[in-house]
Amino acid sequence: MLANSMCYGIFRMYPPGGFTNFIQSNNSENFHLIGSTISPTTPNLKRSLPDEANAQDKETINVDADETNEDERTERRLNWTKDEDIRLAASWLRNSKDPVDGTDRRTDQFWEDVTKEYNKSTEVCRRRNRNQLKIRWDRVKKPVMDFHGCWVKTNKVYRSGVSDDQLMEIVENMYAKDHSDKDFMLKHFWKVVRNERKWSAYVKREQDKDQNKGATNRPTDVVNLEENPSIRPIGHKKAKDELYGKKKTPQAYYAISEKLDKYIEVSTAARKDREKMSETQKILANSKVEAARLNEMAAEKQLKCRMLETYKDLLLAPTSNLNAQALAERDKAMESMRLALFATENN
């Protein structure tokens, strides 16, 4: 009985026509075998793989990315040119002198406007974003402000008697002396802003910030009233004046005086060098004049020698075959040569 039931179960599982006909008839349909789904493969799947690979290979590089993002700007970092520095300074000035918005804008909005102004005249491949312009400005403003300070001090000392080139030479030497003999490389940037009131106000504001920071971070002297009863603490007004730099200390005056002495010393040495050069040029000029005079004297002596030989030839030449007119011409020529040769000696 058990054997008959097993045979019957196997017969029920066996499909009509066999398993081969069953698979062929269901080739285009999905069927389930132990929970798995088999579907016909789509030919477009293999074609899409190379397209995705090419899309990854053609990944674009954002040139306007932030300089702080090293991944995006590693291969396309753009160095700043002189023309770009000049346009950055001009854009900063134009937005600083904006009669509509003025200086009431927030920092972010201000630099957004500067960026728009800058990118108007910039090639697409070299345009920059707000952060890049602001970073560049923060990097160049310190040396430009230092050079501007040297220029202002020098103009106060040398108000007259010095040419513009000499004045610029003194300023450059002063800057190099204060910066470990490094030359100032941003003169093209400084020339754009040096005569602008907005720039002067900006420099003063930045200097006030630095002074306030230095005064805040300056250590205070502790006074023990019990050990030194004769020493009294300074008053509130005096402390406030010293804190904000309203009253110059003797040390500050000494430092300024020392710097001015150094500047005067450098300018004096430069003036002496120029005087020596002028004397050398005068000596060379006098030497040239003397050489010309000697050459002229030599030529004159040579001419007299030739004239003397001619005079001797005429004097010793026979006159028997000369007529009266020829004799008269001979006498005139000899008289003229005699005056030229012997008149100065007789005088």
MISEKE-288778 format. One record per residue (C-alpha): residue number from 0; residue in one letter; x, y, z. Coordinates in steps of 0.25 Angstrom, whole numbers. Layout:
N
R/nr/rest/u/v/w
R/NUM/a/X/Y/Z $
...
//
This chain:
347
R/nr/rest/u/v/w
R/0/m/0/0/0 $
R/1/l/11/9/4 $
R/2/a/19/6/-9 $
R/3/n/6/9/-18 $
R/4/s/4/23/-11 $
R/5/m/19/27/-14 $
R/6/c/18/23/-28 $
R/7/y/5/31/-29 $
R/8/g/12/44/-23 $
R/9/i/24/43/-33 $
R/10/f/14/42/-44 $
R/11/r/7/54/-40 $
R/12/m/20/62/-39 $
R/13/y/24/58/-53 $
R/14/p/19/68/-63 $
R/15/p/12/64/-76 $
R/16/g/22/62/-88 $
R/17/g/34/62/-78 $
R/18/f/42/73/-72 $
R/19/t/49/77/-85 $
R/20/n/35/81/-91 $
R/21/f/31/88/-78 $
R/22/i/44/97/-78 $
R/23/q/43/101/-93 $
R/24/s/28/104/-92 $
R/25/n/31/114/-80 $
R/26/n/44/120/-86 $
R/27/s/38/134/-87 $
R/28/e/31/133/-73 $
R/29/n/36/134/-59 $
R/30/f/35/121/-50 $
R/31/h/39/119/-36 $
R/32/l/48/108/-31 $
R/33/i/51/108/-16 $
R/34/g/48/123/-15 $
R/35/s/57/128/-26 $
R/36/t/52/136/-38 $
R/37/i/59/135/-51 $
R/38/s/56/145/-62 $
R/39/p/62/147/-76 $
R/40/t/74/155/-76 $
R/41/t/73/169/-82 $
R/42/p/83/173/-93 $
R/43/n/83/188/-89 $
R/44/l/90/184/-75 $
R/45/k/103/181/-81 $
R/46/r/103/193/-90 $
R/47/s/100/203/-78 $
R/48/l/112/198/-70 $
R/49/p/123/205/-80 $
R/50/d/114/218/-80 $
R/51/e/115/218/-65 $
R/52/a/130/216/-65 $
R/53/n/132/227/-75 $
R/54/a/123/236/-67 $
R/55/q/133/234/-55 $
R/56/d/145/236/-64 $
R/57/k/139/250/-69 $
R/58/e/137/255/-55 $
R/59/t/138/270/-56 $
R/60/i/147/279/-47 $
R/61/n/141/291/-41 $
R/62/v/151/302/-44 $
R/63/d/144/312/-35 $
R/64/a/144/303/-23 $
R/65/d/149/308/-10 $
R/66/e/164/308/-8 $
R/67/t/163/301/5 $
R/68/n/157/289/-2 $
R/69/e/170/282/-6 $
R/70/d/162/270/-13 $
R/71/e/156/280/-23 $
R/72/r/167/289/-26 $
R/73/t/179/280/-25 $
R/74/e/182/279/-40 $
R/75/r/176/292/-44 $
R/76/r/181/302/-34 $
R/77/l/182/316/-40 $
R/78/n/193/325/-37 $
R/79/w/190/340/-36 $
R/80/t/195/349/-47 $
R/81/k/198/364/-46 $
R/82/d/186/367/-54 $
R/83/e/177/359/-45 $
R/84/d/183/366/-33 $
R/85/i/180/380/-39 $
R/86/r/165/376/-42 $
R/87/l/163/371/-28 $
R/88/a/168/384/-22 $
R/89/a/159/392/-32 $
R/90/s/147/383/-29 $
R/91/w/150/385/-14 $
R/92/l/151/400/-16 $
R/93/r/138/401/-25 $
R/94/n/130/394/-15 $
R/95/s/136/402/-3 $
R/96/k/131/415/-10 $
R/97/d/118/410/-14 $
R/98/p/108/422/-12 $
R/99/v/96/413/-10 $
R/100/d/100/403/0 $
R/101/g/112/409/5 $
R/102/t/119/402/17 $
R/103/d/106/397/24 $
R/104/r/107/383/17 $
R/105/r/110/371/25 $
R/106/t/124/365/22 $
R/107/d/118/353/14 $
R/108/q/110/362/5 $
R/109/f/121/372/3 $
R/110/w/130/361/-2 $
R/111/e/119/355/-11 $
R/112/d/118/369/-18 $
R/113/v/133/369/-19 $
R/114/t/133/355/-25 $
R/115/k/122/359/-36 $
R/116/e/130/372/-39 $
R/117/y/143/364/-41 $
R/118/n/137/353/-49 $
R/119/k/131/362/-59 $
R/120/s/144/365/-66 $
R/121/t/150/351/-63 $
R/122/e/151/339/-73 $
R/123/v/142/327/-69 $
R/124/c/153/318/-67 $
R/125/r/160/328/-56 $
R/126/r/147/332/-49 $
R/127/r/148/331/-34 $
R/128/n/138/330/-22 $
R/129/r/136/339/-10 $
R/130/n/145/331/-1 $
R/131/q/157/331/-11 $
R/132/l/156/346/-13 $
R/133/k/155/349/2 $
R/134/i/167/339/5 $
R/135/r/175/346/-5 $
R/136/w/172/360/1 $
R/137/d/175/355/15 $
R/138/r/189/350/10 $
R/139/v/193/363/3 $
R/140/k/187/374/12 $
R/141/k/198/372/23 $
R/142/p/210/374/13 $
R/143/v/203/385/6 $
R/144/m/199/393/18 $
R/145/d/214/392/23 $
R/146/f/219/397/10 $
R/147/h/209/408/11 $
R/148/g/213/412/25 $
R/149/c/228/413/20 $
R/150/w/223/422/9 $
R/151/v/215/431/18 $
R/152/k/227/433/28 $
R/153/t/237/436/17 $
R/154/n/228/446/11 $
R/155/k/227/453/24 $
R/156/v/242/454/26 $
R/157/y/246/457/11 $
R/158/r/236/468/7 $
R/159/s/245/474/-3 $
R/160/g/258/473/-10 $
R/161/v/256/458/-13 $
R/162/s/251/453/-26 $
R/163/d/240/442/-27 $
R/164/d/250/431/-31 $
R/165/q/259/435/-20 $
R/166/l/247/435/-10 $
R/167/m/243/421/-15 $
R/168/e/257/416/-13 $
R/169/i/257/420/1 $
R/170/v/243/414/3 $
R/171/e/248/401/-3 $
R/172/n/260/400/6 $
R/173/m/252/404/18 $
R/174/y/242/392/15 $
R/175/a/253/382/12 $
R/176/k/261/386/25 $
R/177/d/248/383/34 $
R/178/h/245/370/26 $
R/179/s/258/362/27 $
R/180/d/264/369/14 $
R/181/k/252/364/6 $
R/182/d/247/372/-6 $
R/183/f/233/377/-7 $
R/184/m/226/369/-18 $
R/185/l/212/376/-18 $
R/186/k/215/390/-23 $
R/187/h/205/388/-34 $
R/188/f/194/385/-24 $
R/189/w/199/397/-15 $
R/190/k/199/407/-27 $
R/191/v/184/405/-28 $
R/192/v/180/408/-14 $
R/193/r/191/417/-9 $
R/194/n/184/431/-12 $
R/195/e/170/426/-8 $
R/196/r/163/431/5 $
R/197/k/156/418/7 $
R/198/w/169/411/7 $
R/199/s/175/421/17 $
R/200/a/163/419/26 $
R/201/y/164/404/25 $
R/202/v/178/404/29 $
R/203/k/176/413/41 $
R/204/r/164/404/45 $
R/205/e/173/391/44 $
R/206/q/184/398/52 $
R/207/d/175/402/63 $
R/208/k/170/387/64 $
R/209/d/184/383/65 $
R/210/q/187/393/76 $
R/211/n/175/389/83 $
R/212/k/179/374/83 $
R/213/g/193/377/87 $
R/214/a/188/386/99 $
R/215/t/178/375/103 $
R/216/n/189/364/103 $
R/217/r/199/373/109 $
R/218/p/203/367/123 $
R/219/t/200/377/135 $
R/220/d/210/381/145 $
R/221/v/206/376/159 $
R/222/v/209/387/170 $
R/223/n/210/382/185 $
R/224/l/206/394/193 $
R/225/e/211/388/206 $
R/226/e/225/386/201 $
R/227/n/225/400/194 $
R/228/p/217/409/201 $
R/229/s/222/421/193 $
R/230/i/217/415/180 $
R/231/r/202/418/177 $
R/232/p/194/411/166 $
R/233/i/191/419/154 $
R/234/g/177/426/152 $
R/235/h/166/421/144 $
R/236/k/167/432/133 $
R/237/k/182/430/132 $
R/238/a/180/415/131 $
R/239/k/170/416/120 $
R/240/d/178/426/112 $
R/241/e/190/416/113 $
R/242/l/181/405/109 $
R/243/y/176/411/96 $
R/244/g/189/418/93 $
R/245/k/185/432/95 $
R/246/k/197/436/102 $
R/247/k/211/432/96 $
R/248/t/221/425/106 $
R/249/p/235/429/105 $
R/250/q/239/416/100 $
R/251/a/229/418/88 $
R/252/y/236/432/85 $
R/253/y/249/426/86 $
R/254/a/246/415/76 $
R/255/i/240/425/66 $
R/256/s/252/434/68 $
R/257/e/262/422/66 $
R/258/k/255/418/53 $
R/259/l/255/432/48 $
R/260/d/270/433/51 $
R/261/k/272/420/43 $
R/262/y/264/425/31 $
R/263/i/272/438/31 $
R/264/e/285/430/32 $
R/265/v/281/422/20 $
R/266/s/277/434/12 $
R/267/t/290/442/15 $
R/268/a/298/430/11 $
R/269/a/290/429/-2 $
R/270/r/292/444/-4 $
R/271/k/307/443/-2 $
R/272/d/308/432/-12 $
R/273/r/300/440/-22 $
R/274/e/310/452/-20 $
R/275/k/322/443/-22 $
R/276/m/316/438/-35 $
R/277/s/314/452/-39 $
R/278/e/328/456/-36 $
R/279/t/333/444/-44 $
R/280/q/324/448/-56 $
R/281/k/330/462/-55 $
R/282/i/344/456/-55 $
R/283/l/341/448/-67 $
R/284/a/335/460/-75 $
R/285/n/347/468/-72 $
R/286/s/356/457/-77 $
R/287/k/349/457/-90 $
R/288/v/350/472/-91 $
R/289/e/365/471/-89 $
R/290/a/367/460/-99 $
R/291/a/359/468/-109 $
R/292/r/368/480/-106 $
R/293/l/381/472/-108 $
R/294/n/376/466/-121 $
R/295/e/373/480/-126 $
R/296/m/387/485/-122 $
R/297/a/393/473/-129 $
R/298/a/385/476/-142 $
R/299/e/389/491/-141 $
R/300/k/404/487/-140 $
R/301/q/403/477/-151 $
R/302/l/397/488/-160 $
R/303/k/408/498/-156 $
R/304/c/419/488/-160 $
R/305/r/413/486/-174 $
R/306/m/411/501/-176 $
R/307/l/426/503/-171 $
R/308/e/431/493/-182 $
R/309/t/423/500/-192 $
R/310/y/428/513/-188 $
R/311/k/443/508/-189 $
R/312/d/440/502/-203 $
R/313/l/435/515/-208 $
R/314/l/446/523/-202 $
R/315/l/457/514/-208 $
R/316/a/451/512/-221 $
R/317/p/457/519/-233 $
R/318/t/450/532/-238 $
R/319/s/457/535/-251 $
R/320/n/447/528/-260 $
R/321/l/435/535/-253 $
R/322/n/428/547/-259 $
R/323/a/424/560/-251 $
R/324/q/410/554/-248 $
R/325/a/415/541/-243 $
R/326/l/425/548/-234 $
R/327/a/414/556/-228 $
R/328/e/406/544/-225 $
R/329/r/418/537/-219 $
R/330/d/421/549/-210 $
R/331/k/406/550/-205 $
R/332/a/406/535/-202 $
R/333/m/419/535/-194 $
R/334/e/415/548/-187 $
R/335/s/402/541/-183 $
R/336/m/409/528/-178 $
R/337/r/419/537/-171 $
R/338/l/409/544/-163 $
R/339/a/402/530/-159 $
R/340/l/415/524/-155 $
R/341/f/423/535/-148 $
R/342/a/413/546/-144 $
R/343/t/410/539/-131 $
R/344/e/424/537/-128 $
R/345/n/428/551/-130 $
R/346/n/416/556/-121 $
//
